[in-house]
Each structure stands twice: as structure tokens, then as C-alpha cells.
Amino acid sequence: MLEGFNFRIIWEYMPLFLEGLRNTFLISILSIFLALIVGVIACGGRLSRWKFLRGISIIYIESIRSTPLLVQIYFFYFGLPTLGIRIPEIQTGILALMLNSGAYIAEIVRAGITSVPNGQIEAGMSSGLNYFQRMRFIILPQAIGVTVPPLLGQAIVLVKDSALLSLISVMELTRCGQVLTSERFMPTEAFFTVAFLYLCIYFCLKYLADWSQKRLIFKETY
């Protein structure tokens, strides 16, 4: 089955694949970090009592979730320059991934916060706890336990979605496979290597998810 598989070509292009792996990792980490910030802000706006902030947050979340990520990437890459805003390819990709994942993270965080029973919040209010004390001692400890697994799942989705940045010539893993295919016309070797490296990233994130469930999630004590 592997008689025609050329491992020598993979080894020859390994520096390029390692560069793509590094770029994919850096883009993903930065996008996830920024998406968390955007998601928390959007979640706060969605839960706000101010209609203006709530309306802006709802428009952002629903517009992002109802359109494909590829369309958003093309809008930022081709649309913004027509408006006089020019952003390099990598920054464009990070911006698109950040805003896309931020909308989903906002809903994940909101679901975690709203999952806390109202009775516990009312008990905190009757005990004299202010808003920030209720968030610190009652809401957040329980919300974190609910949101950590889906947040890590969203991080895995973001890493895989970063492959779409190859369409705007960002030198990430999938783009490296395209380069090898165009230069040597060996798509099997190229995308087998790409898939293997994505698999390595996935198992690293999966290990982090399993570790977080054991270490980070607040557990009940009996």
C-alpha cells in the first residue's frame, strides 16, 4: 500500500511543514486568547440591562454565527481594502478567527452563567453579597466547571478552521501541503503529513481538556 509513498520528499519539505506548524500554533493561540476576551465582553453585553449594549451584542453574535467563516475571511481580506483599510494576511486571519470564535464563546459563557440556579443567586443577595461577590463566590465557580469542556472544544474547532487561511496565502499547515503539491505534484505525501500534524495538535488539546476536567473544574465535596 505504501510502495509508492515517498518519505524522502516529506523529509525534504519537513522544514516547511515545521514552519507551517509553528504558524498554525501561534495563530491559533493568539486567536483563542483574543476570542476569549471578545466572547466575555459580548456575553456581558448580551446579559446587560442596557438595551443598546444588548442590541449590539446580539447583532454581533447572530451575524457571525449565521454566516460562514470563509465569507468572513474573504470580507476582511478583499472587502476592507476597498474601504481603505489594509491589513496583512496573518493579521486578517487572526481577526477573522477571533471574531468568529468570539461569538460562539459568548454563547458558551452565557450558557454557563445562566445555568446557575436563581435560588442560589437570591440566597447570595439575601446574605448581603453585592454583584461582584456573587459572581466570585457563587456564579463563576459553577460556570467555569460547565464552560471549560465546550471552550476547549471550540479551541479545537478554531485550530481546524485555521486551514481556511491557506486561501489567503497564509503560510500555515494546509498552505504548506498546497506548496508541496504544486511543486512536486505529490498530494498524498503532502496532505498525509498535514493531517498527521493536525492530529498531533488535536491530541495535545485533547490532553489539555482531560487535564482541565481533573484539575481545573470545581468539584463538589462531600
C-alpha positions as a Markdown table, in Angstrom:
| # | Residue | x | y | z |
|---|---|---|---|---|
| 1 | Met | 0.0 | 0.0 | 0.0 |
| 2 | Leu | 2.8 | 2.4 | 0.8 |
| 3 | Glu | 5.1 | 1.2 | -2.0 |
| 4 | Gly | 4.7 | 4.5 | -3.9 |
| 5 | Phe | 4.8 | 6.6 | -0.8 |
| 6 | Asn | 7.8 | 8.9 | -0.9 |
| 7 | Phe | 9.0 | 9.6 | 2.6 |
| 8 | Arg | 12.1 | 11.3 | 1.3 |
| 9 | Ile | 10.1 | 14.1 | -0.1 |
| 10 | Ile | 8.4 | 14.6 | 3.3 |
| 11 | Trp | 11.7 | 14.8 | 5.0 |
| 12 | Glu | 13.0 | 17.2 | 2.4 |
| 13 | Tyr | 10.0 | 19.5 | 3.0 |
| 14 | Met | 9.9 | 19.0 | 6.7 |
| 15 | Pro | 11.4 | 22.5 | 7.5 |
| 16 | Leu | 8.5 | 24.0 | 5.6 |
| 17 | Phe | 6.0 | 21.9 | 7.4 |
| 18 | Leu | 7.6 | 22.8 | 10.8 |
| 19 | Glu | 7.3 | 26.5 | 9.8 |
| 20 | Gly | 3.6 | 25.9 | 9.0 |
| 21 | Leu | 3.1 | 24.0 | 12.2 |
| 22 | Arg | 4.6 | 26.9 | 14.2 |
| 23 | Asn | 2.5 | 29.5 | 12.3 |
| 24 | Thr | -0.7 | 27.4 | 12.9 |
| 25 | Phe | 0.1 | 27.1 | 16.6 |
| 26 | Leu | 0.9 | 30.8 | 17.0 |
| 27 | Ile | -2.2 | 31.9 | 15.0 |
| 28 | Ser | -4.4 | 29.6 | 16.9 |
| 29 | Ile | -3.1 | 30.5 | 20.4 |
| 30 | Leu | -3.4 | 34.3 | 19.7 |
| 31 | Ser | -6.8 | 33.9 | 18.1 |
| 32 | Ile | -8.1 | 31.8 | 21.0 |
| 33 | Phe | -6.8 | 34.3 | 23.6 |
| 34 | Leu | -8.4 | 37.3 | 21.8 |
| 35 | Ala | -11.6 | 35.4 | 21.1 |
| 36 | Leu | -11.9 | 34.7 | 24.9 |
| 37 | Ile | -11.7 | 38.4 | 25.5 |
| 38 | Val | -14.2 | 39.3 | 22.8 |
| 39 | Gly | -16.5 | 36.5 | 23.9 |
| 40 | Val | -16.6 | 37.6 | 27.5 |
| 41 | Ile | -17.3 | 41.2 | 26.5 |
| 42 | Ala | -20.0 | 40.1 | 24.1 |
| 43 | Cys | -21.5 | 37.9 | 26.8 |
| 44 | Gly | -21.5 | 40.8 | 29.2 |
| 45 | Gly | -23.3 | 42.9 | 26.7 |
| 46 | Arg | -25.8 | 40.2 | 25.9 |
| 47 | Leu | -26.7 | 39.9 | 29.6 |
| 48 | Ser | -26.6 | 43.7 | 30.2 |
| 49 | Arg | -29.7 | 45.6 | 31.3 |
| 50 | Trp | -28.8 | 48.4 | 28.8 |
| 51 | Lys | -30.8 | 47.8 | 25.6 |
| 52 | Phe | -28.1 | 49.5 | 23.5 |
| 53 | Leu | -25.3 | 47.2 | 24.6 |
| 54 | Arg | -27.6 | 44.1 | 24.5 |
| 55 | Gly | -28.7 | 45.0 | 21.0 |
| 56 | Ile | -25.1 | 45.5 | 19.7 |
| 57 | Ser | -24.0 | 42.2 | 21.3 |
| 58 | Ile | -27.0 | 40.3 | 19.8 |
| 59 | Ile | -26.3 | 41.7 | 16.3 |
| 60 | Tyr | -22.6 | 40.8 | 16.5 |
| 61 | Ile | -23.3 | 37.2 | 17.8 |
| 62 | Glu | -26.1 | 36.4 | 15.4 |
| 63 | Ser | -24.5 | 37.9 | 12.3 |
| 64 | Ile | -21.2 | 36.0 | 12.9 |
| 65 | Arg | -23.0 | 32.7 | 13.7 |
| 66 | Ser | -25.3 | 32.9 | 10.7 |
| 67 | Thr | -22.5 | 33.5 | 8.1 |
| 68 | Pro | -19.7 | 31.1 | 7.0 |
| 69 | Leu | -16.2 | 31.7 | 8.3 |
| 70 | Leu | -14.9 | 31.6 | 4.7 |
| 71 | Val | -17.2 | 34.5 | 3.8 |
| 72 | Gln | -15.9 | 36.5 | 6.8 |
| 73 | Ile | -12.3 | 35.8 | 5.8 |
| 74 | Tyr | -12.9 | 37.0 | 2.3 |
| 75 | Phe | -14.8 | 40.1 | 3.5 |
| 76 | Phe | -11.8 | 41.1 | 5.7 |
| 77 | Tyr | -9.2 | 40.2 | 3.1 |
| 78 | Phe | -10.9 | 41.6 | 0.0 |
| 79 | Gly | -13.6 | 43.9 | 1.4 |
| 80 | Leu | -11.6 | 46.0 | 3.8 |
| 81 | Pro | -9.0 | 47.2 | 1.3 |
| 82 | Thr | -11.8 | 48.7 | -0.8 |
| 83 | Leu | -12.7 | 50.7 | 2.3 |
| 84 | Gly | -9.2 | 52.0 | 2.6 |
| 85 | Ile | -8.3 | 49.5 | 5.4 |
| 86 | Arg | -5.3 | 47.3 | 4.5 |
| 87 | Ile | -4.3 | 44.5 | 6.9 |
| 88 | Pro | -1.6 | 41.9 | 6.3 |
| 89 | Glu | -2.7 | 38.3 | 5.6 |
| 90 | Ile | -1.8 | 36.9 | 9.0 |
| 91 | Gln | -3.5 | 39.7 | 10.9 |
| 92 | Thr | -6.5 | 39.3 | 8.7 |
| 93 | Gly | -6.7 | 35.6 | 9.5 |
| 94 | Ile | -6.4 | 36.3 | 13.2 |
| 95 | Leu | -9.1 | 38.9 | 13.1 |
| 96 | Ala | -11.5 | 36.6 | 11.3 |
| 97 | Leu | -10.8 | 33.7 | 13.6 |
| 98 | Met | -11.0 | 35.9 | 16.7 |
| 99 | Leu | -14.4 | 37.4 | 15.8 |
| 100 | Asn | -15.8 | 34.1 | 14.6 |
| 101 | Ser | -14.9 | 32.1 | 17.7 |
| 102 | Gly | -15.7 | 35.1 | 20.0 |
| 103 | Ala | -19.4 | 34.8 | 19.0 |
| 104 | Tyr | -19.5 | 31.1 | 19.9 |
| 105 | Ile | -17.6 | 31.6 | 23.1 |
| 106 | Ala | -20.0 | 34.4 | 24.1 |
| 107 | Glu | -22.9 | 31.9 | 23.9 |
| 108 | Ile | -20.9 | 29.2 | 25.8 |
| 109 | Val | -20.1 | 31.6 | 28.6 |
| 110 | Arg | -23.7 | 32.9 | 28.7 |
| 111 | Ala | -24.9 | 29.3 | 28.9 |
| 112 | Gly | -22.6 | 28.6 | 31.8 |
| 113 | Ile | -23.7 | 31.7 | 33.7 |
| 114 | Thr | -27.4 | 31.2 | 33.2 |
| 115 | Ser | -27.1 | 27.5 | 34.3 |
| 116 | Val | -26.6 | 28.6 | 37.9 |
| 117 | Pro | -29.9 | 28.3 | 39.7 |
| 118 | Asn | -31.7 | 31.5 | 40.5 |
| 119 | Gly | -32.2 | 30.3 | 44.1 |
| 120 | Gln | -28.5 | 30.4 | 44.8 |
| 121 | Ile | -28.2 | 33.9 | 43.4 |
| 122 | Glu | -31.2 | 35.0 | 45.5 |
| 123 | Ala | -29.6 | 33.4 | 48.6 |
| 124 | Gly | -26.5 | 35.4 | 47.9 |
| 125 | Met | -28.4 | 38.6 | 47.6 |
| 126 | Ser | -30.3 | 37.9 | 50.9 |
| 127 | Ser | -26.9 | 37.2 | 52.6 |
| 128 | Gly | -25.8 | 40.7 | 51.7 |
| 129 | Leu | -23.4 | 39.9 | 48.8 |
| 130 | Asn | -23.0 | 42.5 | 46.2 |
| 131 | Tyr | -22.9 | 41.8 | 42.4 |
| 132 | Phe | -19.1 | 41.2 | 42.2 |
| 133 | Gln | -19.2 | 39.0 | 45.3 |
| 134 | Arg | -22.0 | 36.9 | 43.9 |
| 135 | Met | -20.0 | 36.5 | 40.6 |
| 136 | Arg | -16.9 | 35.5 | 42.5 |
| 137 | Phe | -18.3 | 33.1 | 45.2 |
| 138 | Ile | -21.5 | 31.7 | 43.6 |
| 139 | Ile | -21.7 | 32.1 | 39.8 |
| 140 | Leu | -18.2 | 31.8 | 38.4 |
| 141 | Pro | -17.1 | 28.7 | 40.3 |
| 142 | Gln | -20.0 | 26.8 | 38.9 |
| 143 | Ala | -19.9 | 28.4 | 35.5 |
| 144 | Ile | -16.3 | 27.5 | 35.0 |
| 145 | Gly | -17.0 | 23.9 | 35.6 |
| 146 | Val | -19.7 | 24.0 | 32.9 |
| 147 | Thr | -17.8 | 26.1 | 30.3 |
| 148 | Val | -14.3 | 24.6 | 30.3 |
| 149 | Pro | -15.0 | 21.5 | 28.2 |
| 150 | Pro | -17.0 | 23.3 | 25.4 |
| 151 | Leu | -14.4 | 26.1 | 25.4 |
| 152 | Leu | -11.7 | 23.6 | 24.7 |
| 153 | Gly | -13.9 | 22.0 | 22.1 |
| 154 | Gln | -14.2 | 25.4 | 20.5 |
| 155 | Ala | -10.4 | 25.8 | 20.6 |
| 156 | Ile | -10.1 | 22.6 | 18.7 |
| 157 | Val | -12.6 | 23.8 | 16.1 |
| 158 | Leu | -10.6 | 27.1 | 15.7 |
| 159 | Val | -7.4 | 25.2 | 15.0 |
| 160 | Lys | -9.1 | 23.2 | 12.3 |
| 161 | Asp | -10.7 | 26.3 | 10.9 |
| 162 | Ser | -7.3 | 28.0 | 10.6 |
| 163 | Ala | -6.8 | 25.8 | 7.5 |
| 164 | Leu | -9.1 | 28.2 | 5.6 |
| 165 | Leu | -6.4 | 30.8 | 5.9 |
| 166 | Ser | -4.5 | 29.0 | 3.2 |
| 167 | Leu | -6.9 | 30.6 | 0.8 |
| 168 | Ile | -5.5 | 34.0 | 1.5 |
| 169 | Ser | -1.9 | 32.7 | 1.2 |
| 170 | Val | -1.1 | 32.5 | 5.0 |
| 171 | Met | 1.8 | 30.0 | 5.3 |
| 172 | Glu | 0.1 | 27.6 | 7.8 |
| 173 | Leu | -0.1 | 23.8 | 7.6 |
| 174 | Thr | -2.6 | 23.4 | 4.8 |
| 175 | Arg | -0.8 | 26.0 | 2.7 |
| 176 | Cys | 2.4 | 24.0 | 3.1 |
| 177 | Gly | 0.7 | 21.0 | 1.7 |
| 178 | Gln | -0.5 | 23.1 | -1.2 |
| 179 | Val | 3.0 | 24.2 | -1.9 |
| 180 | Leu | 4.4 | 20.7 | -1.9 |
| 181 | Thr | 1.6 | 19.6 | -4.2 |
| 182 | Ser | 2.2 | 22.4 | -6.6 |
| 183 | Glu | 5.9 | 21.9 | -6.7 |
| 184 | Arg | 6.2 | 18.1 | -6.8 |
| 185 | Phe | 2.6 | 17.0 | -7.5 |
| 186 | Met | 2.5 | 14.6 | -4.6 |
| 187 | Pro | -0.8 | 15.3 | -2.9 |
| 188 | Thr | -0.8 | 12.0 | -1.0 |
| 189 | Glu | 2.5 | 12.8 | 0.8 |
| 190 | Ala | 1.6 | 16.4 | 1.2 |
| 191 | Phe | -1.8 | 16.1 | 2.9 |
| 192 | Phe | -0.9 | 12.9 | 4.8 |
| 193 | Thr | 1.8 | 15.0 | 6.5 |
| 194 | Val | -0.6 | 17.9 | 7.1 |
| 195 | Ala | -3.3 | 15.6 | 8.5 |
| 196 | Phe | -0.7 | 13.9 | 10.8 |
| 197 | Leu | 0.4 | 17.2 | 12.2 |
| 198 | Tyr | -3.2 | 18.4 | 12.8 |
| 199 | Leu | -3.7 | 15.1 | 14.6 |
| 200 | Cys | -0.8 | 15.9 | 16.8 |
| 201 | Ile | -2.3 | 19.3 | 17.7 |
| 202 | Tyr | -5.7 | 17.7 | 18.3 |
| 203 | Phe | -4.3 | 15.1 | 20.8 |
| 204 | Cys | -2.3 | 17.9 | 22.6 |
| 205 | Leu | -5.6 | 19.9 | 23.0 |
| 206 | Lys | -7.5 | 16.7 | 24.0 |
| 207 | Tyr | -4.9 | 16.0 | 26.7 |
| 208 | Leu | -5.3 | 19.6 | 27.9 |
| 209 | Ala | -9.1 | 19.1 | 28.0 |
| 210 | Asp | -8.8 | 15.9 | 30.0 |
| 211 | Trp | -6.3 | 17.5 | 32.4 |
| 212 | Ser | -8.6 | 20.5 | 32.9 |
| 213 | Gln | -11.5 | 18.3 | 33.8 |
| 214 | Lys | -9.4 | 16.7 | 36.5 |
| 215 | Arg | -7.6 | 19.8 | 37.8 |
| 216 | Leu | -9.4 | 23.0 | 36.9 |
| 217 | Ile | -13.1 | 22.2 | 37.3 |
| 218 | Phe | -14.5 | 23.0 | 40.7 |
| 219 | Lys | -15.7 | 19.7 | 42.2 |
| 220 | Glu | -18.3 | 19.0 | 44.8 |
| 221 | Thr | -17.1 | 18.0 | 48.2 |
| 222 | Tyr | -19.0 | 15.5 | 50.3 |
